[in-house]
Amino acid sequence: MIGIVVLILFALFAIGVPIAYTLGLTGVAAMLLAGGIKLEVVPLMMFSGANAYTLVAIPLFMLMGEIMNRSSISTRLIDFACAIVGFIRGGLGMATILTGTVMAAISGSATADAAALGSILIPQMEKKGYSKPFAASTVSAAATLASMIPPSINMILYAVIAGCSISSLFIAGIIPGLLMSGSFIVLVYVFAKKEGLVAEGKLEFAEIWRTFRRAILGLLLPILVVGGILFGFFTPTEAGAVGVAYSLLVGLLIYREFKVKDIVPSLIGAAKQTSIVIIMVGTSSILGWFISQQRIPQNLATAMLGVSDNPYVIMFMAVVVILIAGMFLQASPLIVMILPILTPVVASVGWDLIQFGIIACIALCIGQISPPVASVLMTTMGIAQIGVDKLLPYILPVIGMMIIVLTLVVIFPQLALWLPSAMSI
């Protein structure tokens, strides 16, 4: 029966059925094959799967990102970042990474950040002599940070599935996220030197101060959201609400570039993005019933432990599964389909679920820029209007840097666990 269900799943994928509906239809088919289950319970399963207070944070962070992208917050952040590193070879590329790091702490959506950064910075980088593949790969790298630096939508979904603290996951992602950001900056410099780019300007403290004053309210937003969670002033969900209120205040009343007429489109945009995730979570609970009923996690654990009971070997196999699946699935469906199976396996050999959550999120970042699906990469490719063949020489080193950071988090757990422990979260 498992073979038939898998066949149905891939057949629905092949004919282009949306992922959320594919999960639900496959789950219903599994119930019918199993027999003895009334279909009246399907809506209850979906409601129960999506009825988690933790998920309330998702629309709030989505809305915060929409407001940011419709106001001048992102452009002010870009100007400030350019003033800081513009005097270095490849400074505009480094500014892209720095801006992506700050924006990651606002939106939580890598694809949204790719669209926002790419539409502004790819044309600017081209004017400064950057090749299209270099510009697109830099934006792709910067956008993936939204999956690592809190508030990350992927972390919220993982926390719901693994039953662990969102606050702990958020804080655990800070150091690995900053390591990724730093490694990308080094990579930008190496490519800039290779392509013979020169510094775009000179260090001017007056310009840094001017752009800082223009960007300070935008810089305070991630400090407010992440800092509030870090120091226990509010929960992640409350942080999302505070962030929305703050961004509205700044956009409407202070910058005055976010208009009242933009509120409804922002709400609609956030609702569309959220509905995709929530429907997916709900329908995946139907398939989750089949996975549980067939004891697939237990059987997988037995099979993996039959290969080796070494925790590092088990983690290696789990990461390989995520990396391969990430090449064909977007992050959200992968989390709801694959991680409920892998999480009990890695926990059974002693891995901390917070550490595994960070490892999984890094692997998901790699999937977002690994063809053929590569949602972030496809967004930047569309903006730059180039093919994946031209982009590969630039994106493969980015993936290599991510794998190095992932390996470090596996070998040195305190990179993920020290900060939550120090903050007693």
C-alpha positions as CSV (number, residue, x, y, z in Angstrom):
1,M,0.0,0.0,0.0
2,I,2.9,2.4,0.7
3,G,4.1,2.0,-2.9
4,I,0.7,2.9,-4.3
5,V,0.5,6.0,-2.1
6,V,3.9,7.1,-3.2
7,L,2.9,6.5,-6.8
8,I,-0.2,8.7,-6.3
9,L,1.9,11.4,-4.7
10,F,4.4,11.6,-7.6
11,A,1.7,11.3,-10.2
12,L,-0.1,14.3,-8.8
13,F,3.2,16.2,-8.7
14,A,3.9,15.2,-12.3
15,I,0.6,16.6,-13.6
16,G,1.1,19.9,-11.8
17,V,-1.4,19.7,-9.0
18,P,-0.5,22.4,-6.4
19,I,1.6,20.9,-3.5
20,A,-1.0,21.7,-0.8
21,Y,-3.7,19.8,-2.7
22,T,-1.4,17.0,-3.6
23,L,-0.7,16.3,0.1
24,G,-4.4,16.3,0.9
25,L,-5.5,14.2,-2.0
26,T,-2.7,11.7,-1.4
27,G,-3.7,11.5,2.3
28,V,-7.4,10.9,1.4
29,A,-6.4,8.2,-1.1
30,A,-4.3,6.6,1.7
31,M,-7.3,6.6,4.0
32,L,-9.5,5.0,1.4
33,L,-6.9,2.3,0.7
34,A,-6.5,1.6,4.4
35,G,-10.3,1.4,4.9
36,G,-12.2,1.7,8.1
37,I,-11.9,5.5,8.3
38,K,-14.8,7.8,7.6
39,L,-14.1,10.7,5.3
40,E,-16.0,13.0,7.6
41,V,-12.9,13.2,9.8
42,V,-10.8,14.8,7.0
43,P,-11.9,18.4,7.7
44,L,-11.3,17.8,11.4
45,M,-7.8,16.5,10.7
46,M,-7.1,19.6,8.6
47,F,-8.4,22.0,11.2
48,S,-6.5,20.2,14.0
49,G,-3.3,20.3,12.0
50,A,-3.5,24.0,11.3
51,N,-5.0,25.0,14.6
52,A,-1.7,25.9,16.4
53,Y,-1.2,29.2,18.1
54,T,2.4,29.2,17.0
55,L,1.3,29.6,13.4
56,V,-0.3,33.0,14.1
57,A,3.2,34.4,13.9
58,I,3.4,33.6,10.2
59,P,0.8,36.1,8.8
60,L,2.2,38.8,11.1
61,F,5.7,38.5,9.8
62,M,4.4,38.2,6.3
63,L,2.5,41.5,6.8
64,M,5.6,43.2,8.3
65,G,7.6,42.2,5.2
66,E,4.8,43.5,2.9
67,I,4.8,46.9,4.6
68,M,8.6,47.1,4.5
69,N,8.7,46.3,0.7
70,R,6.0,48.9,0.0
71,S,7.7,51.7,2.0
72,S,11.2,53.1,1.6
73,I,12.7,51.0,4.5
74,S,14.6,48.6,2.1
75,T,16.1,51.4,0.0
76,R,17.2,53.3,3.1
77,L,18.9,50.2,4.4
78,I,20.6,49.7,1.0
79,D,21.9,53.3,1.0
80,F,23.3,52.9,4.5
81,A,25.0,49.5,3.7
82,C,26.6,51.0,0.6
83,A,28.0,53.9,2.6
84,I,29.6,51.5,5.0
85,V,31.3,49.2,2.6
86,G,31.2,51.1,-0.7
87,F,34.9,51.9,-0.5
88,I,35.9,48.2,-0.6
89,R,36.3,46.2,-3.8
90,G,32.9,44.6,-4.5
91,G,31.3,47.0,-2.0
92,L,27.9,47.0,-3.6
93,G,27.8,43.2,-3.5
94,M,28.8,43.3,0.2
95,A,26.1,46.0,0.8
96,T,23.6,43.5,-0.7
97,I,24.6,40.9,1.8
98,L,24.4,43.3,4.7
99,T,21.0,44.6,3.6
100,G,19.8,41.0,3.2
101,T,21.0,40.3,6.7
102,V,19.0,43.1,8.1
103,M,15.9,42.4,6.0
104,A,16.0,38.8,7.0
105,A,15.3,40.0,10.5
106,I,12.2,41.7,9.2
107,S,10.4,39.6,6.7
108,G,11.3,35.9,7.3
109,S,10.6,35.1,3.7
110,A,13.5,34.3,1.4
111,T,11.6,34.6,-1.8
112,A,10.1,38.0,-0.8
113,D,13.6,39.3,0.0
114,A,14.9,38.0,-3.3
115,A,12.3,39.9,-5.2
116,A,12.8,43.1,-3.1
117,L,16.6,43.1,-3.2
118,G,16.8,41.8,-6.8
119,S,14.6,44.4,-8.4
120,I,16.6,47.2,-6.8
121,L,20.2,45.9,-6.6
122,I,20.7,43.7,-9.7
123,P,20.3,46.7,-12.1
124,Q,22.5,48.8,-9.8
125,M,25.2,46.2,-9.8
126,E,25.1,45.8,-13.5
127,K,25.7,49.6,-13.9
128,K,28.8,49.2,-11.6
129,G,30.3,46.6,-13.9
130,Y,29.1,43.4,-12.1
131,S,28.2,40.5,-14.4
132,K,24.6,39.4,-14.4
133,P,25.5,36.0,-12.9
134,F,27.6,37.6,-10.2
135,A,24.8,40.1,-9.3
136,A,22.1,37.4,-9.3
137,S,24.1,34.9,-7.2
138,T,24.9,37.7,-4.7
139,V,21.2,38.6,-4.3
140,S,20.3,34.9,-4.0
141,A,22.8,34.4,-1.2
142,A,21.5,37.5,0.6
143,A,17.9,36.4,0.3
144,T,18.5,32.9,1.8
145,L,19.5,34.5,5.1
146,A,15.8,35.1,5.7
147,S,15.5,31.3,6.4
148,M,18.2,31.4,9.0
149,I,18.0,34.7,10.8
150,P,14.9,35.2,12.9
151,P,12.0,35.6,12.3
152,S,12.2,32.6,9.9
153,I,9.0,31.1,8.6
154,N,10.8,27.8,8.2
155,M,11.7,27.8,11.9
156,I,8.1,28.4,12.9
157,L,6.9,25.4,10.9
158,Y,9.7,23.2,12.2
159,A,8.9,24.3,15.8
160,V,5.3,23.2,15.3
161,I,6.3,19.9,13.9
162,A,9.1,19.1,16.4
163,G,7.2,20.5,19.4
164,C,10.1,22.7,20.4
165,S,10.4,26.4,21.4
166,I,10.2,29.0,18.6
167,S,12.1,31.5,20.8
168,S,14.9,29.0,21.3
169,L,15.1,28.2,17.5
170,F,15.1,31.9,16.6
171,I,17.9,32.7,19.0
172,A,19.8,29.5,17.9
173,G,19.8,30.7,14.3
174,I,21.5,34.0,15.0
175,I,25.2,32.8,15.2
176,P,24.9,30.4,12.2
177,G,23.0,33.1,10.2
178,L,25.8,35.6,10.9
179,L,28.4,33.0,9.9
180,M,26.7,32.5,6.6
181,S,26.4,36.3,6.1
182,G,30.1,36.7,6.8
183,S,31.1,33.9,4.5
184,F,29.1,35.4,1.7
185,I,30.9,38.8,2.1
186,V,34.2,37.0,1.8
187,L,33.0,35.2,-1.3
188,V,31.8,38.5,-2.8
189,Y,35.3,40.0,-2.3
190,V,36.9,37.0,-4.0
191,F,34.6,37.2,-7.0
192,A,35.0,41.0,-7.2
193,K,38.8,40.6,-7.3
194,K,38.6,37.8,-9.9
195,E,36.4,40.0,-12.1
196,G,38.6,43.0,-11.7
197,L,36.0,45.2,-10.1
198,V,37.2,48.4,-8.3
199,A,36.0,50.2,-5.3
200,E,32.8,52.2,-6.1
201,G,33.6,55.1,-3.8
202,K,35.6,56.2,-0.8
203,L,35.0,56.0,2.9
204,E,33.1,59.2,3.9
205,F,31.9,59.4,7.5
206,A,29.6,62.3,6.6
207,E,27.8,60.0,4.1
208,I,27.6,57.2,6.6
209,W,26.1,59.5,9.2
210,R,23.6,60.9,6.7
211,T,22.4,57.5,5.5
212,F,22.4,56.2,9.1
213,R,20.0,58.9,10.1
214,R,17.7,58.1,7.2
215,A,17.9,54.3,8.0
216,I,17.9,54.3,11.8
217,L,14.1,53.6,12.1
218,G,14.4,50.7,9.7
219,L,17.4,49.4,11.7
220,L,15.5,49.6,14.9
221,L,12.8,47.2,13.5
222,P,14.9,44.0,13.6
223,I,16.4,45.1,17.0
224,L,12.8,45.6,18.3
225,V,11.6,42.2,17.0
226,V,14.6,40.0,17.7
227,G,15.7,41.9,20.8
228,G,12.3,41.7,22.3
229,I,12.3,37.9,21.9
230,L,15.9,37.6,23.0
231,F,15.3,39.4,26.3
232,G,11.9,37.9,26.9
233,F,9.8,41.0,26.5
234,F,7.3,39.2,24.2
235,T,6.7,35.9,22.5
236,P,7.5,35.5,18.8
237,T,3.8,35.9,17.9
238,E,3.7,39.1,20.0
239,A,6.9,40.2,18.3
240,G,5.2,39.9,15.0
241,A,2.3,42.1,16.1
242,V,4.7,44.7,17.6
243,G,6.7,44.7,14.3
244,V,3.6,45.3,12.2
245,A,2.5,48.2,14.4
246,Y,6.0,49.7,14.4
247,S,6.4,49.4,10.6
248,L,2.9,50.9,10.0
249,L,3.8,53.8,12.3
250,V,7.1,54.4,10.5
251,G,5.7,54.0,7.0
252,L,2.5,56.0,7.5
253,L,3.4,58.7,9.9
254,I,7.1,59.2,9.8
255,Y,8.4,58.3,6.3
256,R,5.0,58.9,4.8
257,E,5.8,56.7,1.8
258,F,3.5,53.9,2.8
259,K,0.0,55.2,2.0
260,V,-3.4,54.3,3.5
261,K,-4.3,52.9,0.1
262,D,-1.4,50.4,0.5
263,I,-2.9,48.8,3.6
264,V,-5.4,46.6,1.7
265,P,-2.9,45.3,-0.9
266,S,-0.4,44.6,1.9
267,L,-3.1,42.6,3.8
268,I,-4.0,40.7,0.6
269,G,-0.4,39.9,-0.2
270,A,0.2,38.7,3.3
271,A,-3.0,36.6,3.3
272,K,-2.1,35.0,0.0
273,Q,1.4,34.0,1.2
274,T,0.0,32.8,4.6
275,S,-2.9,30.8,3.1
276,I,-0.4,28.7,1.0
277,V,1.5,27.7,4.2
278,I,-1.6,27.1,6.3
279,I,-3.4,25.0,3.7
280,M,-0.3,23.0,3.3
281,V,0.0,22.4,7.0
282,G,-3.6,21.4,7.2
283,T,-3.6,19.0,4.3
284,S,-0.2,17.5,5.4
285,S,-1.9,16.4,8.6
286,I,-4.0,14.0,6.5
287,L,-0.9,12.4,5.0
288,G,0.6,12.6,8.4
289,W,-2.1,10.2,9.7
290,F,-1.1,7.7,7.0
291,I,2.6,8.1,7.9
292,S,1.9,7.5,11.5
293,Q,-0.5,4.6,10.9
294,Q,2.0,2.8,8.7
295,R,4.8,3.4,11.3
296,I,7.0,4.9,8.7
297,P,9.2,7.0,11.1
298,Q,9.8,3.9,13.2
299,N,10.6,1.7,10.2
300,L,12.9,4.4,8.8
301,A,14.7,4.7,12.1
302,T,15.1,0.9,12.2
303,A,16.5,1.0,8.6
304,M,18.9,3.9,9.3
305,L,20.1,2.3,12.6
306,G,20.6,-0.9,10.7
307,V,23.2,0.9,8.6
308,S,24.9,2.5,11.7
309,D,24.1,3.6,15.2
310,N,26.7,6.4,15.0
311,P,24.9,9.7,15.6
312,Y,27.0,11.5,12.9
313,V,26.2,8.8,10.3
314,I,22.5,9.2,11.1
315,M,22.8,13.0,10.8
316,F,24.7,12.7,7.6
317,M,21.9,10.5,6.1
318,A,19.2,12.9,7.4
319,V,21.0,15.9,5.8
320,V,21.4,14.1,2.5
321,V,17.7,13.3,2.4
322,I,16.9,17.0,3.1
323,L,19.4,18.2,0.4
324,I,18.1,15.8,-2.2
325,A,14.4,16.6,-1.4
326,G,15.3,20.3,-1.4
327,M,16.3,20.1,-5.0
328,F,12.7,19.2,-5.9
329,L,10.5,20.6,-3.2
330,Q,10.1,24.1,-1.8
331,A,11.0,24.6,1.9
332,S,7.5,24.6,3.4
333,P,6.2,21.4,1.8
334,L,9.5,19.7,2.5
335,I,9.2,20.6,6.2
336,V,5.7,19.3,6.5
337,M,6.4,16.1,4.5
338,I,9.9,15.1,5.4
339,L,10.9,16.5,8.8
340,P,8.1,14.7,10.8
341,I,9.8,11.5,9.6
342,L,13.4,12.5,10.2
343,T,13.0,14.3,13.5
344,P,12.2,11.2,15.7
345,V,15.1,9.4,14.0
346,V,17.8,11.9,14.8
347,A,16.3,12.4,18.3
348,S,16.6,8.7,18.9
349,V,20.4,8.8,18.6
350,G,20.8,11.8,21.0
351,W,20.7,14.9,18.7
352,D,19.2,18.0,20.2
353,L,16.1,19.0,18.3
354,I,17.0,22.7,18.4
355,Q,20.4,21.9,16.9
356,F,18.8,19.7,14.3
357,G,16.3,22.5,13.5
358,I,19.2,24.8,12.6
359,I,21.0,22.1,10.6
360,A,17.7,21.5,8.7
361,C,17.2,25.2,8.1
362,I,20.7,25.5,6.6
363,A,20.0,22.5,4.4
364,L,16.7,24.1,3.3
365,C,18.6,27.3,2.4
366,I,20.8,25.2,0.1
367,G,17.7,23.7,-1.5
368,Q,16.3,27.2,-2.2
369,I,19.2,27.9,-4.5
370,S,19.7,24.4,-5.9
371,P,18.1,23.6,-9.3
372,P,15.8,22.4,-10.6
373,V,13.1,24.0,-8.3
374,A,15.3,26.6,-6.4
375,S,12.5,29.2,-5.6
376,V,15.0,31.9,-4.6
377,L,17.3,31.3,-7.5
378,M,14.4,31.3,-10.0
379,T,13.3,34.6,-8.7
380,T,16.7,36.3,-9.1
381,M,17.2,34.6,-12.5
382,G,13.9,36.0,-13.7
383,I,14.9,39.5,-12.6
384,A,18.4,39.2,-14.2
385,Q,17.0,37.4,-17.2
386,I,19.7,34.7,-17.4
387,G,19.9,31.0,-17.5
388,V,20.9,28.6,-14.8
389,D,23.9,27.5,-16.8
390,K,25.5,30.9,-16.5
391,L,24.7,31.1,-12.9
392,L,26.2,27.8,-11.7
393,P,29.8,28.9,-11.5
394,Y,28.8,31.6,-9.1
395,I,26.1,29.8,-7.1
396,L,28.1,26.6,-6.5
397,P,30.7,28.4,-4.2
398,V,27.7,29.9,-2.3
399,I,26.4,26.4,-1.7
400,G,29.9,25.4,-0.7
401,M,30.0,28.1,2.0
402,M,26.6,27.0,3.3
403,I,27.8,23.4,3.5
404,I,30.8,24.5,5.5
405,V,28.6,26.4,8.0
406,L,26.3,23.4,8.2
407,T,29.2,21.1,8.9
408,L,30.5,23.5,11.6
409,V,27.1,23.4,13.3
410,V,27.1,19.6,13.3
411,I,30.6,19.4,14.7
412,F,30.3,22.3,17.2
413,P,26.7,22.2,18.6
414,Q,27.4,25.3,20.8
415,L,27.3,27.4,17.6
416,A,23.5,26.8,17.7
417,L,22.9,26.0,21.4
418,W,25.2,28.4,23.3
419,L,23.1,31.6,22.8
420,P,19.7,30.1,23.8
421,S,21.4,28.5,26.8
422,A,23.1,31.8,27.8
423,M,19.8,33.6,27.5
424,S,18.1,30.9,29.5
425,I,15.5,30.4,26.7
